[in-house]
Amino acid sequence: MAAETWYTANTAIAQLTTANSSLDGTGAVTVLTAGSNGTLVKTVIIKAITNTTHGMIRLYDYDGTNTKIIYEVEVPAITKATTDPAFEITIPMNHVLKAGNILKATTEKADTFNIIAEGLNWTYYPTMVRSESTNYTANTGMQTVSTANSNLDGTGTLSSAIVTGASNGTVIKSITIKAQVTTSNRAFL
């Protein structure tokens, strides 16, 4: 399949300066938009360019209608100096954005950060694809669950995070559970 697939860089940078404590993505800044088959966001680099106050950077996946939080990074209080660098972290994301979805970000405090997303768009070339090859497109699903359900038999209130594509099926590579509120309950798979 490697000869039939072409990966192109989809690297983007955005700057955050406005304090935003929301967890629902309201007011989030666009960092990167996915390509026509989807984009694999390999890493995200967060680099402060000022002193930092203890707070959070939040990353979201926006599908054009819904914004879902996918990652939070705690930022320590740092006063940069000639011997103390400003805050910086590289996060291995490996998050797949569906075609047209947008990676967004917010900062809890009004400190200034550069957010650099390193992504890969993939493309297939029909004239080079062998009949036995498999073409993949992103099918990333997200769902907010807020209703308790203690049933163990698949009944009661359920949420569908992903719907399989046509008759081809879907491979689920990973599942991430991210709390949006403080909770004492835990989810187990």
VENBEL-V15968 format. One record per residue. SS is DSSP state (~ for helix, > for strand, _ for the rest). OMEGA is omega in whole degrees, -180 to 180 (999 if undefined). NEAR is the number of other ideal C-beta (glycine too) atoms within 12 Angstrom. Layout:
ss=SS omega=OMEGA near=NEAR
ss=SS omega=OMEGA near=NEAR
This chain:
ss=_ omega=-175 near=17
ss=~ omega=-179 near=12
ss=~ omega=-177 near=12
ss=~ omega=-176 near=21
ss=> omega=179 near=23
ss=> omega=179 near=18
ss=> omega=176 near=21
ss=> omega=-179 near=16
ss=> omega=173 near=18
ss=> omega=-177 near=31
ss=> omega=-177 near=23
ss=> omega=178 near=29
ss=> omega=176 near=24
ss=> omega=179 near=31
ss=> omega=177 near=22
ss=> omega=178 near=38
ss=_ omega=-173 near=21
ss=_ omega=178 near=21
ss=> omega=-179 near=20
ss=_ omega=-177 near=27
ss=_ omega=-178 near=18
ss=_ omega=175 near=20
ss=_ omega=-176 near=26
ss=_ omega=177 near=20
ss=_ omega=178 near=29
ss=_ omega=179 near=17
ss=_ omega=-180 near=23
ss=_ omega=-178 near=30
ss=> omega=177 near=32
ss=> omega=177 near=27
ss=> omega=-174 near=42
ss=> omega=176 near=39
ss=> omega=-178 near=28
ss=_ omega=178 near=35
ss=_ omega=-172 near=30
ss=_ omega=174 near=19
ss=_ omega=-176 near=28
ss=_ omega=-178 near=34
ss=> omega=173 near=39
ss=> omega=177 near=34
ss=> omega=-176 near=43
ss=> omega=-178 near=26
ss=> omega=171 near=24
ss=> omega=178 near=39
ss=> omega=177 near=29
ss=> omega=-177 near=39
ss=> omega=175 near=29
ss=> omega=176 near=33
ss=_ omega=175 near=22
ss=_ omega=170 near=23
ss=_ omega=-180 near=23
ss=> omega=174 near=33
ss=_ omega=180 near=23
ss=_ omega=-178 near=17
ss=> omega=-176 near=28
ss=> omega=166 near=29
ss=> omega=-179 near=43
ss=> omega=179 near=41
ss=> omega=-175 near=43
ss=> omega=172 near=39
ss=> omega=-178 near=43
ss=> omega=-176 near=33
ss=_ omega=-178 near=27
ss=_ omega=178 near=15
ss=_ omega=-175 near=12
ss=_ omega=176 near=21
ss=> omega=-178 near=30
ss=> omega=177 near=34
ss=> omega=-180 near=33
ss=> omega=-176 near=36
ss=> omega=174 near=32
ss=> omega=179 near=26
ss=> omega=177 near=31
ss=> omega=179 near=20
ss=> omega=178 near=30
ss=_ omega=174 near=22
ss=_ omega=-179 near=18
ss=> omega=171 near=24
ss=_ omega=-177 near=18
ss=_ omega=-179 near=20
ss=_ omega=-180 near=9
ss=_ omega=180 near=7
ss=_ omega=180 near=6
ss=_ omega=-179 near=15
ss=_ omega=175 near=16
ss=_ omega=-179 near=24
ss=_ omega=175 near=33
ss=> omega=177 near=24
ss=> omega=173 near=28
ss=> omega=-177 near=17
ss=> omega=173 near=27
ss=> omega=-174 near=14
ss=> omega=-173 near=33
ss=> omega=179 near=21
ss=> omega=-180 near=37
ss=> omega=174 near=36
ss=> omega=174 near=45
ss=_ omega=178 near=34
ss=_ omega=178 near=25
ss=_ omega=177 near=23
ss=_ omega=-175 near=39
ss=> omega=171 near=35
ss=> omega=-180 near=49
ss=> omega=-178 near=41
ss=> omega=173 near=45
ss=> omega=172 near=41
ss=> omega=-179 near=40
ss=_ omega=-179 near=26
ss=_ omega=-179 near=29
ss=_ omega=174 near=18
ss=_ omega=-178 near=34
ss=_ omega=180 near=27
ss=> omega=167 near=43
ss=> omega=177 near=28
ss=> omega=-178 near=42
ss=> omega=179 near=29
ss=> omega=178 near=38
ss=> omega=-177 near=28
ss=> omega=177 near=34
ss=> omega=172 near=29
ss=> omega=175 near=31
ss=> omega=-178 near=29
ss=> omega=176 near=23
ss=> omega=-179 near=25
ss=_ omega=-174 near=16
ss=~ omega=-178 near=11
ss=~ omega=-178 near=8
ss=~ omega=-175 near=16
ss=_ omega=176 near=19
ss=_ omega=-177 near=16
ss=_ omega=-180 near=9
ss=_ omega=-178 near=8
ss=_ omega=177 near=16
ss=_ omega=175 near=15
ss=_ omega=-179 near=22
ss=_ omega=169 near=26
ss=_ omega=-178 near=29
ss=_ omega=175 near=32
ss=_ omega=-178 near=26
ss=_ omega=-179 near=38
ss=_ omega=177 near=25
ss=_ omega=-180 near=31
ss=_ omega=173 near=23
ss=_ omega=180 near=21
ss=_ omega=-178 near=22
ss=_ omega=-180 near=13
ss=_ omega=180 near=12
ss=_ omega=178 near=11
ss=_ omega=-178 near=16
ss=_ omega=-180 near=10
ss=_ omega=179 near=11
ss=_ omega=-175 near=8
ss=_ omega=178 near=8
ss=_ omega=177 near=8
ss=_ omega=-179 near=9
ss=_ omega=-179 near=13
ss=_ omega=-180 near=14
ss=_ omega=177 near=13
ss=_ omega=177 near=17
ss=_ omega=-180 near=13
ss=_ omega=-177 near=23
ss=_ omega=176 near=21
ss=_ omega=-177 near=15
ss=_ omega=-179 near=14
ss=_ omega=176 near=19
ss=_ omega=-180 near=9
ss=_ omega=-175 near=6
ss=_ omega=-179 near=12
ss=_ omega=-178 near=13
ss=_ omega=174 near=21
ss=_ omega=178 near=16
ss=_ omega=-177 near=16
ss=_ omega=-180 near=15
ss=_ omega=176 near=16
ss=_ omega=178 near=15
ss=_ omega=177 near=25
ss=_ omega=-177 near=21
ss=_ omega=178 near=24
ss=_ omega=177 near=17
ss=_ omega=178 near=22
ss=_ omega=174 near=13
ss=_ omega=-176 near=7
ss=_ omega=175 near=13
ss=_ omega=179 near=6
ss=_ omega=179 near=14
ss=_ omega=175 near=8
ss=_ omega=-180 near=14
ss=_ omega=177 near=7
ss=_ omega=999 near=8
